[in-house]
Amino acid sequence: MNYKNPGLLWSVDELKSRIHDPRLVLLDMRQPEAYSNGHIPGARSFDIFGISLIDTKPEPLNAFLWIIEHLIQAKGVNVDSTVVVYDDIAGMKSARLFWFLEFFGHTGVHMLNGGHNAWVAARLPLTSEAVVVTRPGNFKMKPQRERLATVDDVLDNINKSGSVIIDTRTDGEYTGQIVRSARGGAIPGAVHLEWTKNLDDHGFFKSADELTAMYSAAGIHPDQEVIPHCHGGYRSAHTYLALRLIGFPKVRNYLGSWGEWGNKPGLPIVQVGVSGA
C-alpha cells in the first residue's frame, strides 16, 4: 500500500500473530449486541458512540477530555499498552478512538484494517466470552494540542492561506438538505470530501496512491494545515487517519464539528447549492 505511516494500521495477519501479547489491548467499538454475538478473542467491548462534545471552549473541553481519559483507563489501558481498535470495517467509530489516543499522546495505537469483517473473512476464530476488566489501567493523557481543532481554531483558519477545512459529511448535510443541528449548511470555504471515499468496496483503506490522488484532486496537499470536520468528530477522525497514513504532518480534528458549529448562531454558514456538492 506504500503508506508513509503504515504502522498506524494492522492487518488481520499482524493481529493474529500478536493476539497473545500481554501488552495488547484490543478494543471492539461496535454495539454491545454485536460484541455479544461474536468478537475477536480477547477483545474488550468499548462502545462510546454518541458520547460527543458540542462546546470546545476550554472549560467544557477539558471536562469532556477528562471523561474520555477515565473511560480509557477503565478498559485497562496502560501507558505502555499496544492498543488496537476495530469496528465492522475500517470505520469511523474506531477512527475516533484512534484519534483520541493519538491526541492524548499514546504512540502505541493502531486500527485493524478491514475491521471485524476482515477477521471473519479470514475464517479466524470468534468468541462470545466477554472480557471483564477488574483493574483500571494507568493511562494518562498528555494532550498534543496540534492534533485538535476548537471552534476558535476553525474560525481563525477560514479561507486562510496555507489552511484547508474538509467537510467529511454526506452530500445532503453539506448542501443543507439534511439538517441535524439548529442550522444547516457548510463552513465557508470548506472542501467537501465524504469520509467513505477513504475506503474501498470491502471496507479497507484505499492505497496510498489512491488516497494521495483523491486529496490532491480536491486541492488538499501535505504542506497545508488540514482541519477535517463532520457532525460529532467521528467521520472527521477517519479522514484524520487517512491523511496521517499518507504522511500529512499538520492535521487537526475539529472535535465539536457541526454539532457545535450548527448550534451556535454567531458562527458563519454558507448555503451550498446541490450543484456544488
N, C-alpha and C positions, 0 to 999 in steps of 0.2 A: 504493500500500500504506500510505501515511501513517505510516511508521515514524518514531520520534523520532530515530533514528540510521541513516538509510538508507544512508549511505556504507559501512557495515560489510559490506553485500552488493554484489556486482557482478552485473549481468545479463550474459547472453551478448552482447548488443549492446555493452555497455561494454567487455567484454574484447576483443571483435573490433576495436573502434576503437582500442585501446591495445596490441594484441598486439606491435607493433614498438617500443614504448617501451624504450629501452636500460636503464632502471632497473627494469623489470618482472622479477620472479622468480616464475614460475608453477610451483607445486608440486603434482604428481599424487600423492595419498595412497593410491591403490589398490594392489593387489598387483602385483608386478613383471610377472607374466604378463599381466595386463590392460593394463598400460602398453605391453608389447611388442607386443600385438595391435592397438594403435592409441591414440594420445593426441593432445591438443591440441598443435599445433606450438609448439615452444619450451619445453614443459613438462619439468620435471626430476622423475624418479621419487624419491619420498621416503616409502617405506613404513616407518613406525616403529610399526605396530600390534603390541602385545604388549610394548613397552618401557614397563613400568609400575613404580610405586613402592608398596610396601606398608608403609612406615615413614616417617611425616612428622615424626619428631623431627629436630632441627636438623642433626646430622651426616649421616645418610643423605639427608635432603632436599637439602642443599647439594651433596653429591656427585652426586646424580641431576640436579639442575639444571645443573651443570657439564657433564655428558654431553650433555644436550639442547642447551645453548648451542653446543657444539662440533659436534654433528650439523647444526645450522642453519648454522653457519659453513661447514661442508664442502659445503653446497649453493650456496655463492657468495652468500649473503645479506649485504648491506652495511647500514650504519646508515641509508643513505638509500634503500634498496630499497623499491619498491612490491611487496608480496608478495600474491599471490592463491593461495588454496588450494582444492582441489576433490577430491572423490571421485565415486562414481557419481551420487549425489544431493546435496542439501544435507545432508550426512551427519555422523556423529559423528567419523570419523577427521579430516576437515578441521577440524571444530569444535575438536578437541583442540589441533591445532597453532595454530589461530586464538587459542585461549585462552593457550597458551604465549607467543605473540608479544606479546599484549596485556599479560600478566603481566610479561614481560621489558621492557616499556616501549616497544615498537615501535609507533608510531602508524599506519604505512602498511601495515596488514594488512586483507585483505578475503576473503570467501568467495564463490565462484561459486555463485549461487543456481540450484538445479536440477542443478548438477554436470555431469559428463561427459555424462549422458543428455540434458540440455538442449542442449548443444553439438551432439550428434548429431541431435537432433530438429530443430534449425535448419538441418540439412544443411550444416554448416560443415566445412571440411577437417580430416582427421586425418592423422597420420603415424606410421610405425613407427621413425623415426630417433631414436635416443636422444641426449639432450643429456648430454655428458660435461663435468663441471666440473673444470677443471685448476688453479684457484687458489681457495683458501678466501676467503670474504668477511670483512669487518672487523666484522661484527655483534658487539655486546657487550650482555649483559643488564644491565638496570637494574631489578631486581625491584620491582614495585608490590605491596607486601605486602597491601594491602587487597583484592586480587583473588584471594588464595589463602586457603584454609582448611586448617589442620592438624588432627590428631586432638584437640589441646588446644582449638583454637577451637571445634570441634563440641561437645565436652564442655561448654564454657562457655556454649553457646547452646541447649542442650536445654531446651525449654519456657520459654525466656527471653522476656519481654515485648519486643516490637519485633523479634524474630527469627523466622525460619521455615526449617526444613530440608526440602528437597524430595528425595524418593526417586524417581529417574528410571528405575528398573529395571522389569522386566516384572512382571506380576501374580504370577507364580509365585515370583520371587525375593523380592518384597515380603512375601508370605504365608509364606515359608519352605518352600514345596513344592519349590522348586528351590534346592539348596544348593551354592554354588560356593566356599565357604570352610569353615573348621573348624566354623563355626556358621551357621545360617540364621536369618532373622528381619528385624527392622527396628529402626532407631534410634528410641528413644522420642519420640513427638510428631511424627515426620516425616509430611509430607503426600505422598501417593503420586500422582504425575502422570508417566506414562511419556513419555520424550523423543519418541517417534514422534508424539505428539499435537501437536507443534510444526509438523508438516508436512502439506501437502495430499496428495491422492492421486497427484500427479505428482512428488513429491519436492522441492517448493519450500516455503519457509517460508510459513505462513499469513499473512494480512494482519494489520496492527497491531490492528484492531478485534477480529478473531477471537482473537488471542493474548491481548489485554488482557481480553476477556470470559472466556476459559478460566481464566486465572490468578486473576482476581477471584472467579470462582465457587468456586475452591478455597481462597479466603481468603488469597490472596497479593497484596500490594499494594506500590506503589513506596516507601512510607515505611518499609518493613521492611528489615532486613538479611537477605538471602536466601542460603542455602548449599545448592546442589544437590549430590547425590552419586549415584553408581551403583556399579559394581564396580571400575573402573580409571580413572575420570576422563574417559572419552570421552563417554558419554551425558550426563553432568552438564555437560560443556563445551558441549554442544549447547543445553541449557537455559540455561546462562550466556549464550550468544549470543542466544537468543530474548528473554531478559529485557533484555539490552543494547539490542536492536533497539527495544523499546517503552519505553525510557527509564528502566529501573530503575537507580538510581545506586549501590546497595550490593549487589553480587553477588560471591560468593566461591566458587570451585570447590573442592570437597574433593578434592584430588588423590589421596589414599590410598584414599578411598571404601571400599566393603565389602571389598575385598581386604585392607585394613588392619583395618577395624573388626571384621569377622567372624573374624579370625585372632588377635585379642588377647583372651584370656579375661576380663580385668577390666573390659571395656567393657560398658555396659548394652545389653541387647537385649530387645525385646518380640516376642511371637509374635502376629501379627495373623491373625484368622480369615479364611477365604475370603470371608465376607460383608463384611469390612472392606476388601476390595481395591478 
